[in-house]
Amino acid sequence: MAVALVALGRVEEASREIAAMLKKEPDYRISKARSWPYKDQTVLDLYFERLRAAGAPE
C-alpha cells in the first residue's frame, strides 16, 4: 500500500502505512527484502526506492 501511495504522490499517507506496518513487524528492513527473487531488478529497485520515500528503514 505504501509503495502505491508514494507513486500517487501521497507520501504522508505512505509514511503512516509504514509506521503501522513497523508496529506489527518492528524488525522489517529493506535490506532483508533485497533477497527476494524477482526477474526484473529495475522493478524491484523502484519498489525499494518508494519504500524508502515512505520512510521504511534500510
PQR file with spaces between the fields and no chain letter, atoms N, CA, C, O and H, PARSE charges and radii, in Angstrom:
ATOM       1  N    MET     1       0.819   -1.174    0.000 -0.4000 1.5000
ATOM       2  CA   MET     1       0.000    0.000    0.000 -0.0000 2.0000
ATOM       3  C    MET     1       0.876    1.256    0.000  0.5500 1.7000
ATOM       4  O    MET     1       0.612    2.196   -0.750 -0.5500 1.4000
ATOM       5  N    ALA     2       1.912    1.273    0.835 -0.4000 1.5000
ATOM       6  CA   ALA     2       2.781    2.443    0.929 -0.0000 2.0000
ATOM       7  C    ALA     2       3.446    2.749   -0.413  0.5500 1.7000
ATOM       8  O    ALA     2       3.587    3.913   -0.788 -0.5500 1.4000
ATOM       9  H    ALA     2       2.126    0.509    1.444  0.4000 1.0000
ATOM      10  N    VAL     3       3.845    1.723   -1.121 -0.4000 1.5000
ATOM      11  CA   VAL     3       4.513    1.917   -2.412 -0.0000 2.0000
ATOM      12  C    VAL     3       3.555    2.582   -3.404  0.5500 1.7000
ATOM      13  O    VAL     3       3.949    3.494   -4.131 -0.5500 1.4000
ATOM      14  H    VAL     3       3.729    0.777   -0.817  0.4000 1.0000
ATOM      15  N    ALA     4       2.323    2.135   -3.433 -0.4000 1.5000
ATOM      16  CA   ALA     4       1.324    2.726   -4.328 -0.0000 2.0000
ATOM      17  C    ALA     4       1.036    4.172   -3.942  0.5500 1.7000
ATOM      18  O    ALA     4       0.896    5.032   -4.811 -0.5500 1.4000
ATOM      19  H    ALA     4       2.003    1.394   -2.842  0.4000 1.0000
ATOM      20  N    LEU     5       0.948    4.438   -2.657 -0.4000 1.5000
ATOM      21  CA   LEU     5       0.688    5.805   -2.206 -0.0000 2.0000
ATOM      22  C    LEU     5       1.814    6.746   -2.607  0.5500 1.7000
ATOM      23  O    LEU     5       1.553    7.875   -3.021 -0.5500 1.4000
ATOM      24  H    LEU     5       1.062    3.738   -1.951  0.4000 1.0000
ATOM      25  N    VAL     6       3.055    6.303   -2.493 -0.4000 1.5000
ATOM      26  CA   VAL     6       4.185    7.126   -2.930 -0.0000 2.0000
ATOM      27  C    VAL     6       4.082    7.397   -4.428  0.5500 1.7000
ATOM      28  O    VAL     6       4.321    8.519   -4.875 -0.5500 1.4000
ATOM      29  H    VAL     6       3.267    5.386   -2.156  0.4000 1.0000
ATOM      30  N    ALA     7       3.731    6.383   -5.197 -0.4000 1.5000
ATOM      31  CA   ALA     7       3.596    6.547   -6.646 -0.0000 2.0000
ATOM      32  C    ALA     7       2.539    7.587   -6.991  0.5500 1.7000
ATOM      33  O    ALA     7       2.634    8.262   -8.016 -0.5500 1.4000
ATOM      34  H    ALA     7       3.537    5.472   -4.834  0.4000 1.0000
ATOM      35  N    LEU     8       1.540    7.711   -6.137 -0.4000 1.5000
ATOM      36  CA   LEU     8       0.474    8.692   -6.349 -0.0000 2.0000
ATOM      37  C    LEU     8       0.808   10.064   -5.763  0.5500 1.7000
ATOM      38  O    LEU     8       0.013   10.998   -5.863 -0.5500 1.4000
ATOM      39  H    LEU     8       1.463    7.163   -5.305  0.4000 1.0000
ATOM      40  N    GLY     9       1.996   10.177   -5.150 -0.4000 1.5000
ATOM      41  CA   GLY     9       2.401   11.437   -4.565 -0.0000 2.0000
ATOM      42  C    GLY     9       1.842   11.673   -3.171  0.5500 1.7000
ATOM      43  O    GLY     9       1.891   12.792   -2.660 -0.5500 1.4000
ATOM      44  H    GLY     9       2.642    9.418   -5.069  0.4000 1.0000
ATOM      45  N    ARG    10       1.316   10.633   -2.561 -0.4000 1.5000
ATOM      46  CA   ARG    10       0.707   10.745   -1.232 -0.0000 2.0000
ATOM      47  C    ARG    10       1.672   10.201   -0.180  0.5500 1.7000
ATOM      48  O    ARG    10       1.380    9.234    0.524 -0.5500 1.4000
ATOM      49  H    ARG    10       1.276    9.724   -2.977  0.4000 1.0000
ATOM      50  N    VAL    11       2.818   10.850   -0.097 -0.4000 1.5000
ATOM      51  CA   VAL    11       3.927   10.375    0.734 -0.0000 2.0000
ATOM      52  C    VAL    11       3.579   10.389    2.222  0.5500 1.7000
ATOM      53  O    VAL    11       3.976    9.487    2.959 -0.5500 1.4000
ATOM      54  H    VAL    11       3.055   11.636   -0.668  0.4000 1.0000
ATOM      55  N    GLU    12       2.850   11.393    2.662 -0.4000 1.5000
ATOM      56  CA   GLU    12       2.484   11.466    4.077 -0.0000 2.0000
ATOM      57  C    GLU    12       1.632   10.261    4.492  0.5500 1.7000
ATOM      58  O    GLU    12       1.843    9.675    5.554 -0.5500 1.4000
ATOM      59  H    GLU    12       2.527   12.126    2.063  0.4000 1.0000
ATOM      60  N    GLU    13       0.682    9.906    3.651 -0.4000 1.5000
ATOM      61  CA   GLU    13      -0.147    8.719    3.921 -0.0000 2.0000
ATOM      62  C    GLU    13       0.717    7.457    3.888  0.5500 1.7000
ATOM      63  O    GLU    13       0.548    6.555    4.709 -0.5500 1.4000
ATOM      64  H    GLU    13       0.511   10.382    2.788  0.4000 1.0000
ATOM      65  N    ALA    14       1.626    7.406    2.947 -0.4000 1.5000
ATOM      66  CA   ALA    14       2.514    6.254    2.832 -0.0000 2.0000
ATOM      67  C    ALA    14       3.349    6.096    4.093  0.5500 1.7000
ATOM      68  O    ALA    14       3.575    4.981    4.564 -0.5500 1.4000
ATOM      69  H    ALA    14       1.763    8.138    2.280  0.4000 1.0000
ATOM      70  N    SER    15       3.801    7.210    4.632 -0.4000 1.5000
ATOM      71  CA   SER    15       4.592    7.167    5.870 -0.0000 2.0000
ATOM      72  C    SER    15       3.772    6.605    7.031  0.5500 1.7000
ATOM      73  O    SER    15       4.292    5.866    7.867 -0.5500 1.4000
ATOM      74  H    SER    15       3.617    8.116    4.250  0.4000 1.0000
ATOM      75  N    ARG    16       2.510    6.953    7.074 -0.4000 1.5000
ATOM      76  CA   ARG    16       1.641    6.390    8.127 -0.0000 2.0000
ATOM      77  C    ARG    16       1.467    4.885    7.949  0.5500 1.7000
ATOM      78  O    ARG    16       1.415    4.145    8.931 -0.5500 1.4000
ATOM      79  H    ARG    16       2.088    7.553    6.395  0.4000 1.0000
ATOM      80  N    GLU    17       1.378    4.435    6.715 -0.4000 1.5000
ATOM      81  CA   GLU    17       1.264    2.994    6.440 -0.0000 2.0000
ATOM      82  C    GLU    17       2.528    2.266    6.902  0.5500 1.7000
ATOM      83  O    GLU    17       2.450    1.191    7.497 -0.5500 1.4000
ATOM      84  H    GLU    17       1.420    5.036    5.917  0.4000 1.0000
ATOM      85  N    ILE    18       3.683    2.853    6.626 -0.4000 1.5000
ATOM      86  CA   ILE    18       4.950    2.243    7.058 -0.0000 2.0000
ATOM      87  C    ILE    18       5.007    2.188    8.577  0.5500 1.7000
ATOM      88  O    ILE    18       5.417    1.177    9.146 -0.5500 1.4000
ATOM      89  H    ILE    18       3.746    3.726    6.142  0.4000 1.0000
ATOM      90  N    ALA    19       4.598    3.266    9.236 -0.4000 1.5000
ATOM      91  CA   ALA    19       4.598    3.287   10.701 -0.0000 2.0000
ATOM      92  C    ALA    19       3.694    2.189   11.261  0.5500 1.7000
ATOM      93  O    ALA    19       4.055    1.524   12.232 -0.5500 1.4000
ATOM      94  H    ALA    19       4.265    4.087    8.774  0.4000 1.0000
ATOM      95  N    ALA    20       2.530    2.000   10.659 -0.4000 1.5000
ATOM      96  CA   ALA    20       1.611    0.945   11.108 -0.0000 2.0000
ATOM      97  C    ALA    20       2.219   -0.434   10.871  0.5500 1.7000
ATOM      98  O    ALA    20       2.098   -1.320   11.717 -0.5500 1.4000
ATOM      99  H    ALA    20       2.236    2.540    9.870  0.4000 1.0000
ATOM     100  N    MET    21       2.868   -0.618    9.732 -0.4000 1.5000
ATOM     101  CA   MET    21       3.500   -1.904    9.433 -0.0000 2.0000
ATOM     102  C    MET    21       4.613   -2.204   10.432  0.5500 1.7000
ATOM     103  O    MET    21       4.764   -3.339   10.884 -0.5500 1.4000
ATOM     104  H    MET    21       2.966    0.101    9.044  0.4000 1.0000
ATOM     105  N    LEU    22       5.393   -1.171   10.774 -0.4000 1.5000
ATOM     106  CA   LEU    22       6.512   -1.377   11.691 -0.0000 2.0000
ATOM     107  C    LEU    22       6.037   -1.706   13.109  0.5500 1.7000
ATOM     108  O    LEU    22       6.776   -2.322   13.877 -0.5500 1.4000
ATOM     109  H    LEU    22       5.270   -0.249   10.407  0.4000 1.0000
ATOM     110  N    LYS    23       4.837   -1.311   13.456 -0.4000 1.5000
ATOM     111  CA   LYS    23       4.286   -1.703   14.756 -0.0000 2.0000
ATOM     112  C    LYS    23       4.024   -3.203   14.777  0.5500 1.7000
ATOM     113  O    LYS    23       4.189   -3.856   15.807 -0.5500 1.4000
ATOM     114  H    LYS    23       4.237   -0.811   12.832  0.4000 1.0000
ATOM     115  N    LYS    24       3.610   -3.750   13.620 -0.4000 1.5000
ATOM     116  CA   LYS    24       3.330   -5.183   13.508 -0.0000 2.0000
ATOM     117  C    LYS    24       4.590   -5.994   13.243  0.5500 1.7000
ATOM     118  O    LYS    24       4.728   -7.124   13.712 -0.5500 1.4000
ATOM     119  H    LYS    24       3.476   -3.220   12.783  0.4000 1.0000
ATOM     120  N    GLU    25       5.501   -5.405   12.491 -0.4000 1.5000
ATOM     121  CA   GLU    25       6.758   -6.071   12.121 -0.0000 2.0000
ATOM     122  C    GLU    25       7.932   -5.133   12.403  0.5500 1.7000
ATOM     123  O    GLU    25       8.512   -4.577   11.471 -0.5500 1.4000
ATOM     124  H    GLU    25       5.388   -4.487   12.110  0.4000 1.0000
ATOM     125  N    PRO    26       8.284   -4.951   13.666 -0.5600 1.5000
ATOM     126  CA   PRO    26       9.328   -3.975   14.017  0.2800 2.0000
ATOM     127  C    PRO    26      10.711   -4.295   13.456  0.5500 1.7000
ATOM     128  O    PRO    26      11.563   -3.410   13.381 -0.5500 1.4000
ATOM     129  N    ASP    27      10.944   -5.525   13.069 -0.4000 1.5000
ATOM     130  CA   ASP    27      12.251   -5.909   12.527 -0.0000 2.0000
ATOM     131  C    ASP    27      12.348   -5.759   11.010  0.5500 1.7000
ATOM     132  O    ASP    27      13.384   -6.073   10.424 -0.5500 1.4000
ATOM     133  H    ASP    27      10.252   -6.244   13.129  0.4000 1.0000
ATOM     134  N    TYR    28      11.280   -5.281   10.368 -0.4000 1.5000
ATOM     135  CA   TYR    28      11.305   -5.155    8.913 -0.0000 2.0000
ATOM     136  C    TYR    28      12.395   -4.177    8.487  0.5500 1.7000
ATOM     137  O    TYR    28      12.537   -3.097    9.059 -0.5500 1.4000
ATOM     138  H    TYR    28      10.439   -5.026   10.844  0.4000 1.0000
ATOM     139  N    ARG    29      13.149   -4.569    7.488 -0.4000 1.5000
ATOM     140  CA   ARG    29      14.178   -3.727    6.885 -0.0000 2.0000
ATOM     141  C    ARG    29      14.183   -3.979    5.383  0.5500 1.7000
ATOM     142  O    ARG    29      13.984   -5.107    4.932 -0.5500 1.4000
ATOM     143  H    ARG    29      13.033   -5.447    7.024  0.4000 1.0000
ATOM     144  N    ILE    30      14.407   -2.940    4.631 -0.4000 1.5000
ATOM     145  CA   ILE    30      14.509   -3.086    3.183 -0.0000 2.0000
ATOM     146  C    ILE    30      15.630   -4.066    2.842  0.5500 1.7000
ATOM     147  O    ILE    30      15.504   -4.859    1.908 -0.5500 1.4000
ATOM     148  H    ILE    30      14.568   -2.024    4.997  0.4000 1.0000
ATOM     149  N    SER    31      16.706   -4.011    3.588 -0.4000 1.5000
ATOM     150  CA   SER    31      17.849   -4.885    3.304 -0.0000 2.0000
ATOM     151  C    SER    31      17.478   -6.362    3.389  0.5500 1.7000
ATOM     152  O    SER    31      18.041   -7.182    2.665 -0.5500 1.4000
ATOM     153  H    SER    31      16.808   -3.367    4.346  0.4000 1.0000
ATOM     154  N    LYS    32      16.540   -6.707    4.262 -0.4000 1.5000
ATOM     155  CA   LYS    32      16.098   -8.107    4.349 -0.0000 2.0000
ATOM     156  C    LYS    32      15.316   -8.512    3.109  0.5500 1.7000
ATOM     157  O    LYS    32      15.419   -9.647    2.644 -0.5500 1.4000
ATOM     158  H    LYS    32      16.082   -6.040    4.851  0.4000 1.0000
ATOM     159  N    ALA    33      14.540   -7.586    2.579 -0.4000 1.5000
ATOM     160  CA   ALA    33      13.718   -7.882    1.408 -0.0000 2.0000
ATOM     161  C    ALA    33      14.543   -7.932    0.126  0.5500 1.7000
ATOM     162  O    ALA    33      14.064   -8.432   -0.892 -0.5500 1.4000
ATOM     163  H    ALA    33      14.456   -6.663    2.957  0.4000 1.0000
ATOM     164  N    ARG    34      15.756   -7.431    0.157 -0.4000 1.5000
ATOM     165  CA   ARG    34      16.616   -7.425   -1.036 -0.0000 2.0000
ATOM     166  C    ARG    34      16.859   -8.830   -1.602  0.5500 1.7000
ATOM     167  O    ARG    34      17.202   -8.975   -2.775 -0.5500 1.4000
ATOM     168  H    ARG    34      16.145   -7.025    0.984  0.4000 1.0000
ATOM     169  N    SER    35      16.684   -9.839   -0.786 -0.4000 1.5000
ATOM     170  CA   SER    35      16.946  -11.206   -1.242 -0.0000 2.0000
ATOM     171  C    SER    35      15.758  -11.818   -1.992  0.5500 1.7000
ATOM     172  O    SER    35      15.833  -12.962   -2.440 -0.5500 1.4000
ATOM     173  H    SER    35      16.405   -9.721    0.167  0.4000 1.0000
ATOM     174  N    TRP    36      14.680  -11.074   -2.127 -0.4000 1.5000
ATOM     175  CA   TRP    36      13.520  -11.596   -2.852 -0.0000 2.0000
ATOM     176  C    TRP    36      13.908  -11.965   -4.276  0.5500 1.7000
ATOM     177  O    TRP    36      14.572  -11.187   -4.960 -0.5500 1.4000
ATOM     178  H    TRP    36      14.619  -10.145   -1.763  0.4000 1.0000
ATOM     179  N    PRO    37      13.501  -13.134   -4.722 -0.5600 1.5000
ATOM     180  CA   PRO    37      13.772  -13.485   -6.118  0.2800 2.0000
ATOM     181  C    PRO    37      12.792  -12.743   -7.025  0.5500 1.7000
ATOM     182  O    PRO    37      11.580  -12.912   -6.891 -0.5500 1.4000
ATOM     183  N    TYR    38      13.286  -11.947   -7.919 -0.4000 1.5000
ATOM     184  CA   TYR    38      12.432  -11.198   -8.828 -0.0000 2.0000
ATOM     185  C    TYR    38      13.160  -11.057  -10.141  0.5500 1.7000
ATOM     186  O    TYR    38      14.341  -10.715  -10.179 -0.5500 1.4000
ATOM     187  H    TYR    38      14.270  -11.809   -8.029  0.4000 1.0000
ATOM     188  N    LYS    39      12.458  -11.319  -11.198 -0.4000 1.5000
ATOM     189  CA   LYS    39      13.087  -11.376  -12.510 -0.0000 2.0000
ATOM     190  C    LYS    39      13.620  -10.019  -12.987  0.5500 1.7000
ATOM     191  O    LYS    39      14.708   -9.940  -13.556 -0.5500 1.4000
ATOM     192  H    LYS    39      11.498  -11.597  -11.166  0.4000 1.0000
ATOM     193  N    ASP    40      12.850   -8.960  -12.752 -0.4000 1.5000
ATOM     194  CA   ASP    40      13.223   -7.636  -13.248 -0.0000 2.0000
ATOM     195  C    ASP    40      13.749   -6.772  -12.099  0.5500 1.7000
ATOM     196  O    ASP    40      12.965   -6.222  -11.326 -0.5500 1.4000
ATOM     197  H    ASP    40      11.965   -9.024  -12.289  0.4000 1.0000
ATOM     198  N    GLN    41      15.047   -6.656  -11.992 -0.4000 1.5000
ATOM     199  CA   GLN    41      15.680   -5.908  -10.910 -0.0000 2.0000
ATOM     200  C    GLN    41      15.275   -4.437  -10.919  0.5500 1.7000
ATOM     201  O    GLN    41      15.217   -3.802   -9.866 -0.5500 1.4000
ATOM     202  H    GLN    41      15.683   -7.104  -12.620  0.4000 1.0000
ATOM     203  N    THR    42      14.997   -3.896  -12.098 -0.4000 1.5000
ATOM     204  CA   THR    42      14.588   -2.499  -12.207 -0.0000 2.0000
ATOM     205  C    THR    42      13.287   -2.254  -11.456  0.5500 1.7000
ATOM     206  O    THR    42      13.151   -1.248  -10.761 -0.5500 1.4000
ATOM     207  H    THR    42      15.044   -4.412  -12.953  0.4000 1.0000
ATOM     208  N    VAL    43      12.345   -3.153  -11.590 -0.4000 1.5000
ATOM     209  CA   VAL    43      11.063   -3.035  -10.887 -0.0000 2.0000
ATOM     210  C    VAL    43      11.283   -3.133   -9.384  0.5500 1.7000
ATOM     211  O    VAL    43      10.706   -2.365   -8.614 -0.5500 1.4000
ATOM     212  H    VAL    43      12.455   -3.971  -12.155  0.4000 1.0000
ATOM     213  N    LEU    44      12.102   -4.063   -8.978 -0.4000 1.5000
ATOM     214  CA   LEU    44      12.400   -4.242   -7.559 -0.0000 2.0000
ATOM     215  C    LEU    44      13.096   -3.004   -6.984  0.5500 1.7000
ATOM     216  O    LEU    44      12.788   -2.581   -5.870 -0.5500 1.4000
ATOM     217  H    LEU    44      12.570   -4.687   -9.604  0.4000 1.0000
ATOM     218  N    ASP    45      14.019   -2.432   -7.731 -0.4000 1.5000
ATOM     219  CA   ASP    45      14.705   -1.212   -7.288 -0.0000 2.0000
ATOM     220  C    ASP    45      13.718   -0.064   -7.106  0.5500 1.7000
ATOM     221  O    ASP    45      13.826    0.695   -6.143 -0.5500 1.4000
ATOM     222  H    ASP    45      14.269   -2.776   -8.636  0.4000 1.0000
ATOM     223  N    LEU    46      12.762    0.073   -8.014 -0.4000 1.5000
ATOM     224  CA   LEU    46      11.738    1.107   -7.903 -0.0000 2.0000
ATOM     225  C    LEU    46      10.869    0.876   -6.671  0.5500 1.7000
ATOM     226  O    LEU    46      10.515    1.825   -5.970 -0.5500 1.4000
ATOM     227  H    LEU    46      12.674   -0.543   -8.797  0.4000 1.0000
ATOM     228  N    TYR    47      10.530   -0.365   -6.411 -0.4000 1.5000
ATOM     229  CA   TYR    47       9.742   -0.733   -5.231 -0.0000 2.0000
ATOM     230  C    TYR    47      10.466   -0.292   -3.958  0.5500 1.7000
ATOM     231  O    TYR    47       9.863    0.329   -3.083 -0.5500 1.4000
ATOM     232  H    TYR    47      10.818   -1.135   -6.980  0.4000 1.0000
ATOM     233  N    PHE    48      11.741   -0.608   -3.857 -0.4000 1.5000
ATOM     234  CA   PHE    48      12.520   -0.243   -2.671 -0.0000 2.0000
ATOM     235  C    PHE    48      12.719    1.270   -2.570  0.5500 1.7000
ATOM     236  O    PHE    48      12.724    1.825   -1.471 -0.5500 1.4000
ATOM     237  H    PHE    48      12.231   -1.113   -4.568  0.4000 1.0000
ATOM     238  N    GLU    49      12.878    1.923   -3.694 -0.4000 1.5000
ATOM     239  CA   GLU    49      13.020    3.386   -3.697 -0.0000 2.0000
ATOM     240  C    GLU    49      11.756    4.036   -3.107  0.5500 1.7000
ATOM     241  O    GLU    49      11.837    4.994   -2.338 -0.5500 1.4000
ATOM     242  H    GLU    49      12.874    1.472   -4.587  0.4000 1.0000
ATOM     243  N    ARG    50      10.620    3.507   -3.475 -0.4000 1.5000
ATOM     244  CA   ARG    50       9.358    4.053   -2.952 -0.0000 2.0000
ATOM     245  C    ARG    50       9.165    3.707   -1.475  0.5500 1.7000
ATOM     246  O    ARG    50       8.606    4.504   -0.721 -0.5500 1.4000
ATOM     247  H    ARG    50      10.554    2.729   -4.100  0.4000 1.0000
ATOM     248  N    LEU    51       9.617    2.542   -1.063 -0.4000 1.5000
ATOM     249  CA   LEU    51       9.566    2.221    0.372 -0.0000 2.0000
ATOM     250  C    LEU    51      10.429    3.200    1.164  0.5500 1.7000
ATOM     251  O    LEU    51      10.025    3.666    2.230 -0.5500 1.4000
ATOM     252  H    LEU    51      10.071    1.894   -1.675  0.4000 1.0000
ATOM     253  N    ARG    52      11.616    3.510    0.646 -0.4000 1.5000
ATOM     254  CA   ARG    52      12.499    4.479    1.288 -0.0000 2.0000
ATOM     255  C    ARG    52      11.821    5.845    1.408  0.5500 1.7000
ATOM     256  O    ARG    52      11.887    6.498    2.449 -0.5500 1.4000
ATOM     257  H    ARG    52      11.944    3.131   -0.220  0.4000 1.0000
ATOM     258  N    ALA    53      11.170    6.259    0.319 -0.4000 1.5000
ATOM     259  CA   ALA    53      10.485    7.559    0.307 -0.0000 2.0000
ATOM     260  C    ALA    53       9.390    7.622    1.364  0.5500 1.7000
ATOM     261  O    ALA    53       9.077    8.692    1.887 -0.5500 1.4000
ATOM     262  H    ALA    53      11.117    5.728   -0.527  0.4000 1.0000
ATOM     263  N    ALA    54       8.811    6.465    1.671 -0.4000 1.5000
ATOM     264  CA   ALA    54       7.760    6.396    2.679 -0.0000 2.0000
ATOM     265  C    ALA    54       8.323    6.287    4.093  0.5500 1.7000
ATOM     266  O    ALA    54       7.586    6.378    5.075 -0.5500 1.4000
ATOM     267  H    ALA    54       9.064    5.596    1.246  0.4000 1.0000
ATOM     268  N    GLY    55       9.632    6.091    4.183 -0.4000 1.5000
ATOM     269  CA   GLY    55      10.266    6.039    5.499 -0.0000 2.0000
ATOM     270  C    GLY    55      10.597    4.662    6.032  0.5500 1.7000
ATOM     271  O    GLY    55      10.889    4.508    7.218 -0.5500 1.4000
ATOM     272  H    GLY    55      10.230    6.017    3.385  0.4000 1.0000
ATOM     273  N    ALA    56      10.555    3.656    5.164 -0.4000 1.5000
ATOM     274  CA   ALA    56      10.916    2.308    5.615 -0.0000 2.0000
ATOM     275  C    ALA    56      12.404    2.282    5.952  0.5500 1.7000
ATOM     276  O    ALA    56      13.216    2.863    5.231 -0.5500 1.4000
ATOM     277  H    ALA    56      10.318    3.782    4.201  0.4000 1.0000
ATOM     278  N    PRO    57      12.764    1.612    7.041 -0.5600 1.5000
ATOM     279  CA   PRO    57      14.178    1.550    7.423  0.2800 2.0000
ATOM     280  C    PRO    57      15.000    0.704    6.459  0.5500 1.7000
ATOM     281  O    PRO    57      14.523   -0.284    5.901 -0.5500 1.4000
ATOM     282  N    GLU    58      16.221    1.112    6.287 -0.4000 1.5000
ATOM     283  CA   GLU    58      17.141    0.422    5.387 -0.0000 2.0000
ATOM     284  C    GLU    58      17.556   -0.887    6.011  0.5500 1.7000
ATOM     285  O    GLU    58      18.335   -1.634    5.418 -0.5500 1.4000
ATOM     286  H    GLU    58      16.608    1.914    6.740  0.4000 1.0000
